[in-house]
Amino acid sequence: MSILALDAGTTGVTALIVSDTGHITARGYKEFTQYFPQSGWVEHDPEEIWQACLAATEQALEQAEVKIRCIGVTNQRETAVVWDRVDLSSPAKAIVWQDRRTSIFKDELDQKNTDDWIRIRTGLNIDPYFTASKFLWWQRNLPDVWAGVDSGKYALGTIDSYLIARLTGGQSHITDASNASRTQLMALGTCQWDDELLEVFGIPKTALPEITSSWGELAKTSPAHFLGLDAPITGNAGDQQAALFGQLAFNEGESKATYGTGAFILANTAEKVVESTHGLLTTVAWQAPDGKPTYALEGSVFVAGAAVQWLRDGLGIIDKASAVEALARKTQGSEGVVFMSSLTGLGAPFWQPDIRGSLFGITRGTTDANIAYATLEAIAFQVKAVLDAMELDMGSPIPALNVDGGAAANDLLLQIQSDLIGKDVLRATNLESTGLGAALLAGLGVGIWNSMEELAELNPTDKSFSPKIDRKASYVHWLKALGATEWFHKN
């Protein structure tokens, strides 16, 4: 008996078959299209995500002839989806978490945020990143769609809710507390939709999914809609919370960084709702079936692997993302080149949604290798900024940084990261900790494992990186470049 984990990321869907010993025995993957209809806009076609889910699952099942006992779901968070409750079609493209169009609402929302009550209640500051303002954009700009929301014809949700609706043939409209905590519509203290927040954003509660725990008997697939599979859905969490779980960071103070399209750093704060005063977010890490939530501090870096993708697709200096390390190693460093990789604005701890990217220090001698090296540094600089803020908020140092995600395969990036933060960086055996986390949640939900203690050895460290050189000067240069970029955009 095996677990099927569905990881619906920002650029594609991964399907993993995981054994009851926690080993990945098969993997399927299917990309879907990224749409950029205007500057700062990022959209997905929900139907394409569903078709990618089906294709990735078929690939995985072809590799391993096993019986699926249960299913875990994890997903890109904050992305807004609207769909028909009957035929499950979507009347509008999904607005992706990276999308910046709703920055136009910031002044209006700031005026309603008296004494910062929205951030205090939700753990999230006013920023286009979160789902609620995306729903508000549909309300203001797509009246026909919103009329369907008001009438009950259309459902609102995030990618997990949409996929579970598709998996169940429309029978279930649910989300878990970790995903709900990213919408800016859920109160952290109650883990329920908050009436005052719903009023601020103009969202009817009836359109939203039921909030559930992160594991347990959550829903059941419809074989007619999902490749003939008849299995319970017993795990569900946002991708970064699932990665924290997959890194087995179950204890207070344990942390992880996932280097994917963005970079996301989370630290477990146990039952404590730690209010950040240094630009971080407070979020639900997961919620147990007994209703008890575990919380986390989070710093979200909007552009990490996406910067490498830009080198490939925008500049054309590499033909595949994995080639960036070899190119960067052709030089001893960036040679004074500094890349401000704010291609979709800056996230934590700076929160500047409208700022653009910049390249500084270019000379006639600058090479593509220098730019590649500066790109890896840019990723590591932003993670350092988040970790510095996190330690200030927690009042104690983080002993080491656990890492995963596709870009964590890059040894040079992790060595730069270790040098910058002055701590060991521990790369997990399984870089797909997000999918593994979804599988572990699902396994807990169906009784394959009966406690977190049984999971403790399932994803050990594969390789560690220790500090070798002092890179403080390069970080100072990057902060100066940030200041120059800020000045440019204000003037």
One Martini backbone bead per residue (centre of mass of N, CA, C, O) as a GRO file, in nm:
protein
  491
    1MET     BB    1   0.096   0.036   0.023
    2SER     BB    2   0.040   0.371  -0.095
    3ILE     BB    3   0.130   0.709  -0.156
    4LEU     BB    4  -0.022   1.002  -0.290
    5ALA     BB    5   0.150   1.292  -0.406
    6LEU     BB    6   0.037   1.631  -0.462
    7ASP     BB    7   0.237   1.889  -0.631
    8ALA     BB    8   0.122   2.220  -0.684
    9GLY     BB    9   0.297   2.434  -0.837
   10THR     BB   10   0.393   2.712  -1.025
   11THR     BB   11   0.505   2.528  -1.295
   12GLY     BB   12   0.401   2.244  -1.167
   13VAL     BB   13   0.328   1.891  -1.141
   14THR     BB   14   0.376   1.658  -0.876
   15ALA     BB   15   0.405   1.298  -0.854
   16LEU     BB   16   0.407   1.080  -0.570
   17ILE     BB   17   0.536   0.769  -0.463
   18VAL     BB   18   0.490   0.644  -0.128
   19SER     BB   19   0.596   0.459   0.110
   20ASP     BB   20   0.571   0.315   0.438
   21THR     BB   21   0.897   0.418   0.460
   22GLY     BB   22   0.932   0.706   0.292
   23HIS     BB   23   0.973   0.622  -0.006
   24ILE     BB   24   1.044   0.704  -0.330
   25THR     BB   25   0.915   0.516  -0.622
   26ALA     BB   26   0.773   0.760  -0.783
   27ARG     BB   27   0.757   0.998  -1.075
   28GLY     BB   28   0.575   1.289  -1.178
   29TYR     BB   29   0.570   1.546  -1.451
   30LYS     BB   30   0.401   1.874  -1.522
   31GLU     BB   31   0.376   2.140  -1.703
   32PHE     BB   32   0.268   2.485  -1.717
   33THR     BB   33   0.144   2.780  -1.804
   34GLN     BB   34   0.262   3.113  -1.824
   35TYR     BB   35   0.094   3.423  -1.764
   36PHE     BB   36   0.162   3.773  -1.911
   37PRO     BB   37  -0.054   4.019  -1.990
   38GLN     BB   38   0.102   4.210  -1.789
   39SER     BB   39   0.267   4.407  -1.603
   40GLY     BB   40   0.269   4.212  -1.302
   41TRP     BB   41   0.126   3.973  -1.430
   42VAL     BB   42  -0.005   3.645  -1.310
   43GLU     BB   43  -0.116   3.340  -1.474
   44HIS     BB   44  -0.354   3.065  -1.464
   45ASP     BB   45  -0.488   2.763  -1.582
   46PRO     BB   46  -0.677   2.546  -1.415
   47GLU     BB   47  -0.707   2.321  -1.629
   48GLU     BB   48  -0.399   2.281  -1.666
   49ILE     BB   49  -0.348   2.186  -1.379
   50TRP     BB   50  -0.531   1.939  -1.390
   51GLN     BB   51  -0.392   1.802  -1.633
   52ALA     BB   52  -0.117   1.784  -1.491
   53CYS     BB   53  -0.214   1.602  -1.264
   54LEU     BB   54  -0.296   1.363  -1.440
   55ALA     BB   55  -0.023   1.322  -1.589
   56ALA     BB   56   0.159   1.281  -1.340
   57THR     BB   57   0.005   1.040  -1.225
   58GLU     BB   58   0.036   0.850  -1.464
   59GLN     BB   59   0.342   0.837  -1.460
   60ALA     BB   60   0.371   0.719  -1.174
   61LEU     BB   61   0.187   0.462  -1.214
   62GLU     BB   62   0.366   0.336  -1.443
   63GLN     BB   63   0.620   0.285  -1.241
   64ALA     BB   64   0.397   0.182  -1.014
   65GLU     BB   65   0.241  -0.114  -0.910
   66VAL     BB   66   0.003   0.015  -0.698
   67LYS     BB   67  -0.177   0.073  -0.411
   68ILE     BB   68  -0.379   0.335  -0.312
   69ARG     BB   69  -0.450   0.449   0.011
   70CYS     BB   70  -0.363   0.762  -0.020
   71ILE     BB   71  -0.388   1.133  -0.014
   72GLY     BB   72  -0.174   1.414  -0.085
   73VAL     BB   73  -0.183   1.776  -0.059
   74THR     BB   74  -0.005   2.034  -0.242
   75ASN     BB   75   0.066   2.403  -0.277
   76GLN     BB   76   0.037   2.683  -0.411
   77ARG     BB   77  -0.002   2.980  -0.265
   78GLU     BB   78  -0.252   3.248  -0.280
   79THR     BB   79  -0.387   3.149  -0.516
   80ALA     BB   80  -0.660   3.238  -0.720
   81VAL     BB   81  -0.984   3.068  -0.747
   82VAL     BB   82  -1.249   3.004  -0.991
   83TRP     BB   83  -1.557   2.795  -0.989
   84ASP     BB   84  -1.775   2.566  -1.091
   85ARG     BB   85  -1.971   2.353  -0.902
   86VAL     BB   86  -2.056   2.157  -1.141
   87ASP     BB   87  -1.831   2.161  -1.397
   88LEU     BB   88  -1.543   2.300  -1.294
   89SER     BB   89  -1.513   2.552  -1.433
   90SER     BB   90  -1.338   2.855  -1.536
   91PRO     BB   91  -1.408   3.208  -1.581
   92ALA     BB   92  -1.103   3.245  -1.481
   93LYS     BB   93  -0.803   3.309  -1.421
   94ALA     BB   94  -0.556   3.266  -1.219
   95ILE     BB   95  -0.414   3.438  -0.946
   96VAL     BB   96  -0.098   3.473  -0.867
   97TRP     BB   97   0.112   3.527  -0.606
   98GLN     BB   98   0.306   3.719  -0.792
   99ASP     BB   99   0.096   3.917  -0.833
  100ARG     BB  100   0.063   4.299  -0.857
  101ARG     BB  101  -0.220   4.441  -0.921
  102THR     BB  102  -0.321   4.490  -0.604
  103SER     BB  103  -0.158   4.753  -0.526
  104ILE     BB  104  -0.403   4.956  -0.570
  105PHE     BB  105  -0.526   4.877  -0.266
  106LYS     BB  106  -0.337   4.971  -0.037
  107ASP     BB  107  -0.449   5.244   0.061
  108GLU     BB  108  -0.733   5.146   0.125
  109LEU     BB  109  -0.644   4.924   0.332
  110ASP     BB  110  -0.480   5.102   0.524
  111GLN     BB  111  -0.730   5.268   0.623
  112LYS     BB  112  -0.866   4.995   0.754
  113ASN     BB  113  -0.585   4.943   0.933
  114THR     BB  114  -0.632   4.999   1.228
  115ASP     BB  115  -0.370   4.935   1.428
  116ASP     BB  116  -0.294   4.676   1.256
  117TRP     BB  117  -0.526   4.446   1.271
  118ILE     BB  118  -0.476   4.260   1.030
  119ARG     BB  119  -0.195   4.160   1.107
  120ILE     BB  120  -0.260   4.061   1.392
  121ARG     BB  121  -0.488   3.855   1.305
  122THR     BB  122  -0.317   3.711   1.046
  123GLY     BB  123   0.011   3.779   1.005
  124LEU     BB  124  -0.051   3.988   0.765
  125ASN     BB  125   0.024   4.210   0.540
  126ILE     BB  126  -0.017   4.459   0.315
  127ASP     BB  127  -0.042   4.266   0.011
  128PRO     BB  128  -0.063   4.114  -0.306
  129TYR     BB  129   0.011   3.817  -0.223
  130PHE     BB  130  -0.269   3.776  -0.119
  131THR     BB  131  -0.587   3.653  -0.183
  132ALA     BB  132  -0.805   3.869  -0.114
  133SER     BB  133  -0.722   4.090  -0.330
  134LYS     BB  134  -0.795   3.906  -0.571
  135PHE     BB  135  -1.092   3.887  -0.518
  136LEU     BB  136  -1.135   4.195  -0.529
  137TRP     BB  137  -1.062   4.225  -0.827
  138TRP     BB  138  -1.299   4.068  -0.938
  139GLN     BB  139  -1.519   4.242  -0.816
  140ARG     BB  140  -1.421   4.513  -0.974
  141ASN     BB  141  -1.367   4.369  -1.289
  142LEU     BB  142  -1.581   4.097  -1.277
  143PRO     BB  143  -1.911   4.104  -1.258
  144ASP     BB  144  -2.004   3.829  -1.370
  145VAL     BB  145  -1.840   3.656  -1.181
  146TRP     BB  146  -1.944   3.781  -0.910
  147ALA     BB  147  -2.237   3.704  -0.948
  148GLY     BB  148  -2.171   3.396  -0.921
  149VAL     BB  149  -2.067   3.415  -0.634
  150ASP     BB  150  -2.323   3.538  -0.498
  151SER     BB  151  -2.522   3.297  -0.606
  152GLY     BB  152  -2.334   3.011  -0.596
  153LYS     BB  153  -2.205   2.909  -0.866
  154TYR     BB  154  -1.933   3.002  -0.744
  155ALA     BB  155  -1.613   2.925  -0.629
  156LEU     BB  156  -1.371   2.983  -0.376
  157GLY     BB  157  -0.999   2.960  -0.385
  158THR     BB  158  -0.741   2.753  -0.378
  159ILE     BB  159  -0.562   2.506  -0.519
  160ASP     BB  160  -0.652   2.288  -0.322
  161SER     BB  161  -0.957   2.325  -0.352
  162TYR     BB  162  -0.969   2.276  -0.654
  163LEU     BB  163  -0.844   1.991  -0.662
  164ILE     BB  164  -1.047   1.858  -0.469
  165ALA     BB  165  -1.288   1.911  -0.647
  166ARG     BB  166  -1.180   1.738  -0.882
  167LEU     BB  167  -1.124   1.468  -0.727
  168THR     BB  168  -1.449   1.472  -0.622
  169GLY     BB  169  -1.653   1.597  -0.831
  170GLY     BB  170  -1.755   1.845  -0.629
  171GLN     BB  171  -1.805   1.734  -0.320
  172SER     BB  172  -1.558   1.923  -0.225
  173HIS     BB  173  -1.509   2.226  -0.003
  174ILE     BB  174  -1.176   2.267   0.090
  175THR     BB  175  -0.943   2.356   0.356
  176ASP     BB  176  -0.669   2.428   0.529
  177ALA     BB  177  -0.521   2.617   0.774
  178SER     BB  178  -0.260   2.686   0.619
  179ASN     BB  179  -0.399   2.806   0.369
  180ALA     BB  180  -0.599   3.003   0.509
  181SER     BB  181  -0.361   3.178   0.643
  182ARG     BB  182  -0.300   3.310   0.331
  183THR     BB  183  -0.564   3.497   0.263
  184GLN     BB  184  -0.662   3.719   0.493
  185LEU     BB  185  -0.945   3.565   0.633
  186MET     BB  186  -0.796   3.441   0.883
  187ALA     BB  187  -0.783   3.371   1.216
  188LEU     BB  188  -0.535   3.258   1.415
  189GLY     BB  189  -0.692   3.199   1.689
  190THR     BB  190  -0.939   3.016   1.533
  191CYS     BB  191  -0.927   2.899   1.238
  192GLN     BB  192  -1.129   3.113   1.101
  193TRP     BB  193  -1.341   3.288   0.951
  194ASP     BB  194  -1.361   3.648   0.933
  195ASP     BB  195  -1.601   3.884   0.929
  196GLU     BB  196  -1.434   4.149   0.911
  197LEU     BB  197  -1.257   4.061   0.673
  198LEU     BB  198  -1.485   4.000   0.474
  199GLU     BB  199  -1.584   4.296   0.470
  200VAL     BB  200  -1.330   4.439   0.364
  201PHE     BB  201  -1.326   4.240   0.091
  202GLY     BB  202  -1.614   4.132   0.000
  203ILE     BB  203  -1.669   3.826   0.114
  204PRO     BB  204  -1.847   3.545   0.084
  205LYS     BB  205  -1.861   3.274   0.287
  206THR     BB  206  -2.015   3.073   0.090
  207ALA     BB  207  -1.758   3.063  -0.120
  208LEU     BB  208  -1.598   2.921   0.089
  209PRO     BB  209  -1.420   2.697   0.240
  210GLU     BB  210  -1.371   2.456   0.453
  211ILE     BB  211  -1.200   2.427   0.751
  212THR     BB  212  -0.932   2.210   0.820
  213SER     BB  213  -0.726   1.990   0.879
  214SER     BB  214  -0.409   1.844   0.771
  215TRP     BB  215  -0.530   1.572   0.891
  216GLY     BB  216  -0.734   1.308   0.781
  217GLU     BB  217  -1.071   1.279   0.702
  218LEU     BB  218  -1.144   1.486   0.429
  219ALA     BB  219  -1.178   1.300   0.161
  220LYS     BB  220  -1.301   1.167  -0.166
  221THR     BB  221  -1.264   1.021  -0.445
  222SER     BB  222  -1.354   1.015  -0.793
  223PRO     BB  223  -1.315   0.778  -1.023
  224ALA     BB  224  -1.450   0.930  -1.271
  225HIS     BB  225  -1.233   1.185  -1.230
  226PHE     BB  226  -0.964   0.992  -1.115
  227LEU     BB  227  -0.844   0.737  -1.284
  228GLY     BB  228  -1.013   0.526  -1.093
  229LEU     BB  229  -0.960   0.638  -0.812
  230ASP     BB  230  -1.006   0.500  -0.471
  231ALA     BB  231  -0.945   0.752  -0.227
  232PRO     BB  232  -0.833   0.909   0.040
  233ILE     BB  233  -0.806   1.235   0.171
  234THR     BB  234  -0.542   1.290   0.440
  235GLY     BB  235  -0.380   1.545   0.311
  236ASN     BB  236  -0.315   1.908   0.380
  237ALA     BB  237  -0.091   2.169   0.244
  238GLY     BB  238   0.109   2.400   0.211
  239ASP     BB  239   0.412   2.391   0.072
  240GLN     BB  240   0.585   2.513   0.311
  241GLN     BB  241   0.460   2.345   0.537
  242ALA     BB  242   0.522   2.070   0.410
  243ALA     BB  243   0.830   2.110   0.414
  244LEU     BB  244   0.859   2.133   0.718
  245PHE     BB  245   0.748   1.849   0.763
  246GLY     BB  246   0.953   1.699   0.568
  247GLN     BB  247   1.195   1.810   0.767
  248LEU     BB  248   1.107   1.743   1.066
  249ALA     BB  249   1.006   2.033   1.205
  250PHE     BB  250   0.853   1.978   1.516
  251ASN     BB  251   1.024   2.188   1.671
  252GLU     BB  252   1.109   2.444   1.837
  253GLY     BB  253   1.322   2.636   1.607
  254GLU     BB  254   1.285   2.487   1.362
  255SER     BB  255   1.414   2.494   1.019
  256LYS     BB  256   1.357   2.621   0.673
  257ALA     BB  257   1.462   2.611   0.319
  258THR     BB  258   1.304   2.681   0.006
  259TYR     BB  259   1.425   2.635  -0.333
  260GLY     BB  260   1.242   2.779  -0.572
  261THR     BB  261   1.093   3.014  -0.723
  262GLY     BB  262   1.121   3.074  -0.442
  263ALA     BB  263   1.196   3.167  -0.101
  264PHE     BB  264   1.130   2.970   0.205
  265ILE     BB  265   1.116   3.064   0.550
  266LEU     BB  266   1.085   2.848   0.838
  267ALA     BB  267   0.968   2.860   1.188
  268ASN     BB  268   0.901   2.691   1.466
  269THR     BB  269   0.653   2.801   1.737
  270ALA     BB  270   0.433   2.625   1.796
  271GLU     BB  271   0.184   2.767   2.007
  272LYS     BB  272   0.308   3.036   1.910
  273VAL     BB  273   0.220   3.372   1.839
  274VAL     BB  274   0.447   3.546   1.656
  275GLU     BB  275   0.502   3.881   1.646
  276SER     BB  276   0.624   4.068   1.404
  277THR     BB  277   0.895   4.342   1.390
  278HIS     BB  278   1.070   4.239   1.096
  279GLY     BB  279   0.887   4.153   0.829
  280LEU     BB  280   0.717   3.909   0.899
  281LEU     BB  281   0.530   3.609   0.920
  282THR     BB  282   0.233   3.466   1.044
  283THR     BB  283   0.157   3.110   1.070
  284VAL     BB  284   0.027   2.814   0.981
  285ALA     BB  285   0.163   2.503   0.969
  286TRP     BB  286  -0.051   2.319   1.136
  287GLN     BB  287  -0.338   2.095   1.191
  288ALA     BB  288  -0.485   1.900   1.401
  289PRO     BB  289  -0.761   1.699   1.451
  290ASP     BB  290  -0.803   1.847   1.748
  291GLY     BB  291  -0.732   2.170   1.659
  292LYS     BB  292  -0.428   2.199   1.695
  293PRO     BB  293  -0.198   2.444   1.643
  294THR     BB  294   0.085   2.519   1.444
  295TYR     BB  295   0.336   2.758   1.429
  296ALA     BB  296   0.492   3.026   1.222
  297LEU     BB  297   0.765   3.171   1.078
  298GLU     BB  298   0.791   3.391   0.780
  299GLY     BB  299   0.989   3.414   0.477
  300SER     BB  300   0.934   3.575   0.156
  301VAL     BB  301   1.087   3.502  -0.151
  302PHE     BB  302   0.993   3.568  -0.473
  303VAL     BB  303   1.302   3.534  -0.592
  304ALA     BB  304   1.492   3.256  -0.717
  305GLY     BB  305   1.460   3.041  -0.947
  306ALA     BB  306   1.342   3.269  -1.131
  307ALA     BB  307   1.619   3.398  -1.192
  308VAL     BB  308   1.728   3.156  -1.350
  309GLN     BB  309   1.503   3.152  -1.558
  310TRP     BB  310   1.582   3.431  -1.671
  311LEU     BB  311   1.858   3.348  -1.779
  312ARG     BB  312   1.723   3.150  -1.979
  313ASP     BB  313   1.466   3.318  -2.106
  314GLY     BB  314   1.574   3.620  -2.119
  315LEU     BB  315   1.900   3.598  -2.181
  316GLY     BB  316   2.027   3.309  -2.276
  317ILE     BB  317   2.292   3.191  -2.091
  318ILE     BB  318   2.112   2.936  -2.055
  319ASP     BB  319   1.947   2.612  -2.123
  320LYS     BB  320   1.943   2.540  -1.809
  321ALA     BB  321   1.914   2.571  -1.477
  322SER     BB  322   2.151   2.365  -1.393
  323ALA     BB  323   2.384   2.548  -1.546
  324VAL     BB  324   2.457   2.779  -1.341
  325GLU     BB  325   2.691   2.657  -1.179
  326ALA     BB  326   2.899   2.613  -1.403
  327LEU     BB  327   2.907   2.909  -1.490
  328ALA     BB  328   2.986   3.037  -1.211
  329ARG     BB  329   3.264   2.860  -1.193
  330LYS     BB  330   3.425   3.037  -1.415
  331THR     BB  331   3.445   3.213  -1.160
  332GLN     BB  332   3.535   3.374  -0.849
  333GLY     BB  333   3.297   3.582  -0.910
  334SER     BB  334   3.123   3.884  -0.969
  335GLU     BB  335   3.310   4.134  -0.997
  336GLY     BB  336   3.093   4.361  -0.871
  337VAL     BB  337   2.831   4.230  -0.930
  338VAL     BB  338   2.483   4.334  -0.880
  339PHE     BB  339   2.175   4.167  -0.802
  340MET     BB  340   1.839   4.280  -0.817
  341SER     BB  341   1.582   4.022  -0.788
  342SER     BB  342   1.303   4.217  -0.830
  343LEU     BB  343   1.086   4.093  -1.057
  344THR     BB  344   0.825   4.081  -0.821
  345GLY     BB  345   0.943   4.216  -0.609
  346LEU     BB  346   0.956   4.251  -0.252
  347GLY     BB  347   0.970   4.083   0.024
  348ALA     BB  348   1.098   3.965   0.274
  349PRO     BB  349   1.150   4.236   0.495
  350PHE     BB  350   1.057   4.480   0.283
  351TRP     BB  351   0.799   4.527   0.116
  352GLN     BB  352   0.816   4.588  -0.234
  353PRO     BB  353   0.597   4.552  -0.493
  354ASP     BB  354   0.718   4.781  -0.722
  355ILE     BB  355   0.990   4.692  -0.746
  356ARG     BB  356   1.272   4.652  -0.939
  357GLY     BB  357   1.523   4.538  -1.110
  358SER     BB  358   1.897   4.516  -1.089
  359LEU     BB  359   2.218   4.615  -1.233
  360PHE     BB  360   2.547   4.624  -1.102
  361GLY     BB  361   2.886   4.673  -1.200
  362ILE     BB  362   2.926   4.704  -1.499
  363THR     BB  363   3.152   4.601  -1.753
  364ARG     BB  364   3.340   4.506  -2.025
  365GLY     BB  365   3.431   4.243  -1.845
  366THR     BB  366   3.165   4.130  -1.820
  367THR     BB  367   3.008   3.820  -1.762
  368ASP     BB  368   2.796   3.558  -1.751
  369ALA     BB  369   2.931   3.442  -1.495
  370ASN     BB  370   2.893   3.690  -1.312
  371ILE     BB  371   2.584   3.692  -1.328
  372ALA     BB  372   2.541   3.408  -1.217
  373TYR     BB  373   2.677   3.461  -0.944
  374ALA     BB  374   2.495   3.705  -0.862
  375THR     BB  375   2.236   3.535  -0.853
  376LEU     BB  376   2.314   3.351  -0.619
  377GLU     BB  377   2.363   3.578  -0.421
  378ALA     BB  378   2.078   3.703  -0.424
  379ILE     BB  379   1.941   3.467  -0.290
  380ALA     BB  380   2.120   3.458  -0.028
  381PHE     BB  381   2.069   3.747   0.073
  382GLN     BB  382   1.762   3.720   0.124
  383VAL     BB  383   1.783   3.489   0.328
  384LYS     BB  384   1.951   3.642   0.533
  385ALA     BB  385   1.748   3.866   0.594
  386VAL     BB  386   1.538   3.674   0.713
  387LEU     BB  387   1.709   3.538   0.937
  388ASP     BB  388   1.772   3.793   1.093
  389ALA     BB  389   1.474   3.859   1.157
  390MET     BB  390   1.402   3.591   1.297
  391GLU     BB  391   1.599   3.613   1.538
  392LEU     BB  392   1.476   3.873   1.650
  393ASP     BB  393   1.186   3.763   1.697
  394MET     BB  394   1.278   3.504   1.874
  395GLY     BB  395   1.548   3.566   2.057
  396SER     BB  396   1.715   3.347   1.881
  397PRO     BB  397   1.916   3.129   1.743
  398ILE     BB  398   1.978   2.952   1.458
  399PRO     BB  399   2.171   2.674   1.433
  400ALA     BB  400   2.040   2.575   1.152
  401LEU     BB  401   1.989   2.503   0.794
  402ASN     BB  402   1.734   2.367   0.628
  403VAL     BB  403   1.725   2.218   0.294
  404ASP     BB  404   1.538   2.260  -0.020
  405GLY     BB  405   1.481   2.202  -0.338
  406GLY     BB  406   1.598   2.240  -0.650
  407ALA     BB  407   1.835   2.458  -0.580
  408ALA     BB  408   1.972   2.269  -0.352
  409ALA     BB  409   2.165   2.121  -0.566
  410ASN     BB  410   2.346   2.376  -0.532
  411ASP     BB  411   2.651   2.401  -0.396
  412LEU     BB  412   2.727   2.700  -0.430
  413LEU     BB  413   2.483   2.826  -0.299
  414LEU     BB  414   2.520   2.685  -0.016
  415GLN     BB  415   2.799   2.805   0.042
  416ILE     BB  416   2.718   3.098   0.032
  417GLN     BB  417   2.505   3.075   0.254
  418SER     BB  418   2.691   2.983   0.483
  419ASP     BB  419   2.881   3.225   0.477
  420LEU     BB  420   2.666   3.447   0.534
  421ILE     BB  421   2.534   3.311   0.813
  422GLY     BB  422   2.738   3.132   0.985
  423LYS     BB  423   2.619   2.839   0.906
  424ASP     BB  424   2.487   2.549   0.877
  425VAL     BB  425   2.398   2.362   0.584
  426LEU     BB  426   2.121   2.129   0.540
  427ARG     BB  427   2.081   1.871   0.319
  428ALA     BB  428   1.846   1.684   0.211
  429THR     BB  429   1.784   1.385   0.079
  430ASN     BB  430   1.501   1.512   0.018
  431LEU     BB  431   1.417   1.774  -0.195
  432GLU     BB  432   1.101   1.677  -0.185
  433SER     BB  433   0.962   1.786   0.091
  434THR     BB  434   0.683   1.865   0.004
  435GLY     BB  435   0.573   1.591  -0.096
  436LEU     BB  436   0.656   1.436   0.155
  437GLY     BB  437   0.481   1.595   0.354
  438ALA     BB  438   0.211   1.514   0.227
  439ALA     BB  439   0.253   1.210   0.276
  440LEU     BB  440   0.286   1.219   0.585
  441LEU     BB  441   0.013   1.339   0.645
  442ALA     BB  442  -0.152   1.113   0.510
  443GLY     BB  443  -0.039   0.881   0.682
  444LEU     BB  444  -0.148   0.992   0.947
  445GLY     BB  445  -0.455   1.008   0.852
  446VAL     BB  446  -0.456   0.666   0.807
  447GLY     BB  447  -0.227   0.507   1.001
  448ILE     BB  448   0.066   0.441   0.911
  449TRP     BB  449   0.112   0.663   1.120
  450ASN     BB  450   0.078   0.761   1.478
  451SER     BB  451   0.336   0.961   1.481
  452MET     BB  452   0.596   1.180   1.468
  453GLU     BB  453   0.813   0.993   1.588
  454GLU     BB  454   0.800   0.788   1.338
  455LEU     BB  455   0.935   1.020   1.132
  456ALA     BB  456   1.232   1.119   1.231
  457GLU     BB  457   1.411   0.930   0.994
  458LEU     BB  458   1.300   0.998   0.681
  459ASN     BB  459   1.498   1.290   0.637
  460PRO     BB  460   1.804   1.309   0.615
  461THR     BB  461   2.109   1.423   0.589
  462ASP     BB  462   2.327   1.448   0.308
  463LYS     BB  463   2.456   1.754   0.326
  464SER     BB  464   2.708   1.975   0.445
  465PHE     BB  465   2.761   2.335   0.509
  466SER     BB  466   3.038   2.535   0.587
  467PRO     BB  467   3.201   2.795   0.676
  468LYS     BB  468   3.480   2.974   0.496
  469ILE     BB  469   3.393   3.274   0.435
  470ASP     BB  470   3.375   3.625   0.430
  471ARG     BB  471   3.062   3.808   0.311
  472LYS     BB  472   2.988   4.092   0.425
  473ALA     BB  473   3.067   4.292   0.197
  474SER     BB  474   2.866   4.185  -0.017
  475TYR     BB  475   2.613   4.252   0.149
  476VAL     BB  476   2.655   4.555   0.166
  477HIS     BB  477   2.640   4.601  -0.139
  478TRP     BB  478   2.349   4.500  -0.169
  479LEU     BB  479   2.219   4.713   0.018
  480LYS     BB  480   2.306   4.951  -0.159
  481ALA     BB  481   2.149   4.858  -0.408
  482LEU     BB  482   1.876   4.878  -0.274
  483GLY     BB  483   1.886   5.181  -0.219
  484ALA     BB  484   1.915   5.263  -0.520
  485THR     BB  485   1.653   5.133  -0.617
  486GLU     BB  486   1.465   5.293  -0.437
  487TRP     BB  487   1.541   5.572  -0.541
  488PHE     BB  488   1.463   5.532  -0.836
  489HIS     BB  489   1.149   5.466  -0.772
  490LYS     BB  490   1.105   5.756  -0.618
  491ASN     BB  491   1.239   5.936  -0.879
   0.00000   0.00000   0.00000
